[in-house]
Amino acid sequence: METYKLHKNILCVDLKSFYASVECALSGLDPFKTPLVVADKSRGGGSIVLAVTPYLKKLGVPNRCRVYELPKNIDIIYRKPRMEKYLEYSTKIIEIYLQFISEEDMYVYSVDEVFLDVTSYLSYYKKTDYQMAKMILKTIYDKTKIYSTCGIGENMLMAKLALDIESKHSSDFIAKWNYEDIPKKLWPIEPLSEMWGIGHNMEKNLNKLGIKKIGDLASYDAKKLKKEFGIIGEELYYHSHGIDMSQLQEKMKLKPNSKSYGIGQTLFQDYYKPEIYQIIREMVDDVARRLRINKKRAKTIHFGLGYSKDVGGGFARQISIPQPTDIASHVYKACVKLMDKFYDNSPIRSVRVAATNLVETKGYQVSLFEDIDSVIKEHDLFSTVDKIKEKYGKNSVTRASSELESSTLKSRNKMIGGHNA
């Protein structure tokens, strides 16, 4: 198995309770002594808590919960989400990483987590990987007042495991693992889902085979795992031994290729007909705009509604259209057709629209049943609107109906990732 082992110096850095820490940094508060949560309390008790400070985590408050689930005996400080500010801090910290290493040796895993390959920099800085980690974490705090944690490993998997399992309990928030550490540090872990890469469904499937902890997985027959779960089973076997052949630099070369364009939103009051049509039209406009910008047309339209929790349920269906389209009215008609067929007049609390089965834009073939003039007119009109929005912002040009009380368009356009910008 030795031939499958990478021997590199990988750091996995995580910004501790990032959103909550940014709010503390902006207010001059210590996140380890402050009961602060990031949540829009004005939306009611059902609002999602995006982050809590380490102080609250230590008291057992989960990072993701609802406002009504927060403890009532603590004088909690609420901060409304400011996604633009968090992205600004994230960008600042990425610039700090780039003071120490080149861009090709950094893999941004999420807004608050990165992998850094420092293998070729140790001789230059005349430091160990542990010393480099301390230097980087100190620089982040000195320049932003944000605390961070770091896992160090001989590959990306091991660095991530060291981060998730040990670094949070370390006095300096740094943990280093090597292959010799795996039996004593990883194998005792249970439940299985505590390990990065194993979800709850896979955990249940492995439990059925008598695999309860990572050590059981490491001693299981790799061929049987591959037969049972395919290549994923074999990969899990190697991961249980700390083996991961992923090259950070290769991941950097991969460019995302979207196979669908979709949008979903949770509504903060019950909607019915006809007001819901306003929401659907606005969402369709967004999906069609993204198709046009990316020079794609869709052959399949997906549409779904989720009902109020008092009723429960909903539906999600798809429909194939006669020819690929990026025309908003075509997508809207497909959604309405599905709604007319499956909607049972229950109160609506969520809507989802997506376009899949994409093809490149290469001219438009009009059917015998279409008005070519209206198709061209709509395409030209919305292409012009796309350019105006790109230059002046999403709210620079909207439908007149977006001024209606039932519209959510303008408020959504001010958000990032569904949260206040």
N, C-alpha and C positions, 0 to 999 in steps of 0.2 A: 504493500500500500504506500510505501515511501515515495515511489515514483509519481504519485498523484499529489504530493504535498508541495504547495508554494511556500517559500520562505522569504516573505517581504516584511516591510514595516508599514502597516496600515493603521491610520487613526480614524476612528469614527467619532465625530464631535456632535453633541446634541446640546441645543440651547435650552437650559432648564426652565420648564413651565413658561415657554417663550412669551406668549401674549400677556400673561399676567406679570411676567418680569419686566416687559417693556413698560407696562402701565406703572409699575413700582418705580422704575428708573426715571420716568417722566415726572413722577410726584416726589422723588427723593425718599422713597420708602424702602425698607429692607424686606424682600420677599420671604425671608425666613422668620420674620416676626409680624407680618401683616396679613390679616384675614381678607384678602382681596380676591374677587372673582370677576372674570370678563363675561358679561352677559347683558343683554338688553332687557332689563327688568320691566320696562314700559310695555313690553309685549305680553306680559302676564306670566303666571306661574309655570306655564308649560314651555317657556323659553329655554333654549339649550344653553348650558354653561360651557363656553369654549375653553376656558382654562381657569385653574385655581392656583394660588401660590403654594410653594413648598410647605409653608406654615400650615395651611389647611389640609394638604395631602397627609402630613404627619398626624393630623387628627382623624384621619380616615375618610376625608371627603374625596370622592372620586373626581378625576379630571373631567370626565364627560357625564353630566347628569342634567336634570331639569331644575329650574329655580326653586320649585316647590319642594324638592328633595334636600335642599341645603339645610343644615342644622339651624334651629330657631333660637338657640341659646348663645349664639355668637353674633357680635355686632359686625356684620359683614360689610365691607366696602364694595360697591358695585361700580364697574367701569363698562360703559357701552363699547362694543367692539369698534376698533378703528383699523381696518385692514390695510389701508394705505400706509399708515404709520408703521405697522408691523413689517410690511414689505420694505419700507425705507430702512428700518433697522437691519433686516435680513441682508439687504444689499450692502450696507455698511460693513457687516461682519464678513460677507463674502470678499469684500475688498481687503479686509484684514488677512484672510487666508492667502490671498494672492500676493501679499507682501512677503510671504515665506516660501511659497511654491508656485510652479507654473500652472496655468489653467488646465493643461492636459492631464495633470496629476490630481485633479479635484473632481469628484463626482457629487453633484448636488442631489441628495436623496429626497429632500423635502424642504419646506421653507425654513425649518429649524434644525436640519440635520445634514451633515456632509461626510463623505469619505475622503481622506487625504492620503496619498501614497508618498511617504517621506523617505523611501528607501535610498534614493540617490542624493538626498540632501544632508544626510547625517554627517558625512565626511566634510561637506562644505561648512556646516555650522559647528562641526566638532562637538556634537551632542548626541546623546542616545535618543531613541524614539520617545522615551519617557520624559526626558528633559525638553524635547521639542514640544511635546504635548503641554507641559507646564508653561512653557514660554508663550504658546499660542493662546491658551486659556487665560493667562494673566493679561495679555494684550487685549483680548476681547473685553475683559472686565474693566481694565483701565480706560478704554476708549468709549465704552457704551454702558458700563455698570450692569451688564447682563452676565449672570453666572452660567457656566456651561460645564458639561461632563464629557469624559472621553474614554473610549475603549480602544485598546491597542492590541493588534493581533498580527499573525503571520499571513493572514488573508482577510478578505472583506467580511466573511462570515464570522470569523473568530473575533474580529474587532467589534462587530455588532453585538455578539453574544457577551463579550466583556463589558460593553457599554450597558446593555439591558439588564444583565444579571448581577454585576458586581460594582460598577462604577458609582452608582447612586448611594451605595453603602460605604464607600471609601471616604476617608477624611479629606482628601484633596480632590475628590470626584474623578479620579483617574484609576483605571484598572487595566492590567496587562496580562494577556493570556498567550501561552504557546501550546504546542501539541501535547507536551507532557502534562499540562494542567487539565486536559479534557476529562480523563477518568474521574478525578476528584471534584472538579468544579461543574462539569456539565452532566455527567451520567446520573447523579442523584436527583436531578431536576424532575419534578412532577407537580401538577399535571403536564402532559406533553405540550399543551398549547402555550406554556410559559416560554417555550423556545421559539425564536424568530423563524417564521416559515411554516409553522404547523398551526392550522386553524382548528376551530372546534369540531368541524365535520370530520377532518382527517384524524383528529384525536379520537373521536368515537370509533372510526373504522379501525384504527390501530389498537384501541382497547379491546375490540372483539377478538383480536389475535393474541391477546394476553400481554400486549405491550403497554405498560403503565407508566414507565419512566424512561428517560433517554437512554439509560444503560441497557434496558431491555431491547431498545431499538438497535443499539450498537452491537449487541450479541445475536441478533436475529439473522437468519439466512438472507443475504442480499438478493439471491436469485428468486427466492419466494416473494420478497417484497416487490421486485420488479414484475413478477408474474401477476401479482395482486393489484398493483397500482401503476404499472407501466414505468416510464422513465422517472416519474416523480418518486416512486418507491425506492428506486436505486439511489436517487439524489439524496433522499432523507437518510439513507443508510450512511452515505459518505459524510453528510452533515453531522451526524451523531458522533463521528470520529473527528470532527473539526476540519474536515477536508472540503475545500471550495476552490475550484480552478478559475473562478471569475476574475478577469483582469479589469481593473478599474479603467485603464486607458481604452479598452475595447468597448466598455459601456458608454464612454464619452462619445464614441464614434456613431453610436446608434441614434438615429433620428426618428422621433415619433411620427407615425403615419396613421392619421385618424381614419378609422373605417366607418365612422358615424358622426353625426352632429345632432346633439340633443339638448334639451333644456327641461328642467323640472322646477316646480316651486310649490312650497307649502303655503297655503292661504291662512290668514289669521282671522277669518270669519267664514261662516258657511255661505257658499254660492249655489245658485240654482240657475235654470234658464230664465230669462235670456242673458242675465249679466255674465254668465260664464263664457259666453261667446266672445265677449270683449277680451277676456284673459287669454283664450285660445288664439285669437287673431294676433294679439301682441307677441305671444310665444312663437307662433308660426312665422311672423315677420323676422324674428331673431334667427330662427333656424335657416330660413331662406336666405337671409343676408350672409350667414356664414358659408352656405353652399356657394353663393356667387363669388364671395371674396376668395375662396379656395379653389374656384373654377371646377366645381363638382356639381353633378346632378344625381338625384336619388331615385331609385326604382321602387323602394319600399318605405312606407310611412308607418311609424309606430305611434299609438295614442293610448293614454291611460288616465284614469281618474281614481283617486282615493277618496273614500267617503269619511264623514265625520266619525270620530271614535265612538260616538253614541250608537252609530249604526254598524260601523265596521265594514271591511271589504272594499270592493271596487272592481275595476277590470283593467286589463292591459291587452290590447289587440293590435294586429298589424294588417296592412292592406297593400297589395301590389298595384301600382298604377300602370296604365297602358304604355307609357314611355317615360324615361328618366326626366326629372324636372328640377328646376331651381326657382320656379314661379310660385310666389306665396299663395295666390288664389287656388292653385292646384293642390298644394299641401293642405290648405285650410279645408277645401271640399272633402279631401280624404278623411281628415279628422272628424268633420261633422258627420260624414257617412257612418263612421265607426260609432260615434256618439249616439246617433239616431237608432242604431241597431242594438247597442248594449247598455246604454244609460237607463237606470230605473227610477229616476227623479229623486234619488236620495241626496241629502246635503253634501256638497263637495268641499273637500279640504286640501286636495293636492291634484296637480295636473302635470302630465308628462307628454312631451312631443319630441320625436326623434326621426331622423332621416337616415336610412342605411342602404346597403346594396348600391354603393356609389360608383359612378363612372366619370371619366374626364369630360369636360365640356368641349364638344366638337360640333358646333352647329346645332340646330334644332329642327327636327322633322315633324311637321304639323300633320295631325290626323285630319281626316275628312270632316270630322265633327267639331273642329276648332275654328275660331275666328283668328286668323293669322295676324290681322291688324291689332287686335286687342292684346294678343300675346306679346308682340313686339313692343307695343306701347307700354305695357306693364313692366317688361324687362328693362327697357330704357329708363323709365321713370325711377324704378327702384335702384338701378345701377348709379344713377345720378345722386339719389338720396344716400347711397352707401358712401360716395365720395365726400359728400357734405359732412356726414357723421364722422368719417375718419379724420377730417380736418378740424371740426368744431365740437365734437363730442356727441354721444348717443342721444342726448336730449335736444340737440340743435334742431332736428326735424322729426316730428312725430305726427301720427294721425290725429285729427281733431278729436276723435273719440277718447284719446288718452287723457283728456281733461275731465272725463266723466268720473264720478265718485267710485265706480266699480273698477277703474283701471289701477293696475299696480306698476305700470311701465316705468314711470318717471322715478319712483322710489327704488325699483330694481336696478335701474341704470346708474344709480348713485352708489350701488353696492359692489363689493368685490367678493367673489365666492359665496354670494348669498348673504353677506353680512355687511354692516355699515362700513363704508370706506373711510 
